[in-house]
């Protein structure tokens, strides 16, 4: 969950995790299924989705491929989410 006291960078990490989770759910995948498709451990997927991990570009690429969405779309959606929340809270 994004909170007002977070830095912009932390908000982006959390927003990206939320976007990844939304995409996974839209595709009807469990964390285990996504983990197998992207060659990660399920706990890593969980940490990324909750914003506990600052994911690398390489790992984001693997997740994006498994979720069948371009990295640029994931990042744009995360930026939009952060901007929208910024507008709402200010």
Secondary structure by P-SEA (a helix, b strand, c coil): cccccccaaaaaaaaaaaaaaaaaaaacccaaaaaaaacccaaaaaaaaaccccccaaaaaaaaaaacccaaaaaaaaaaaaaaaaaaac
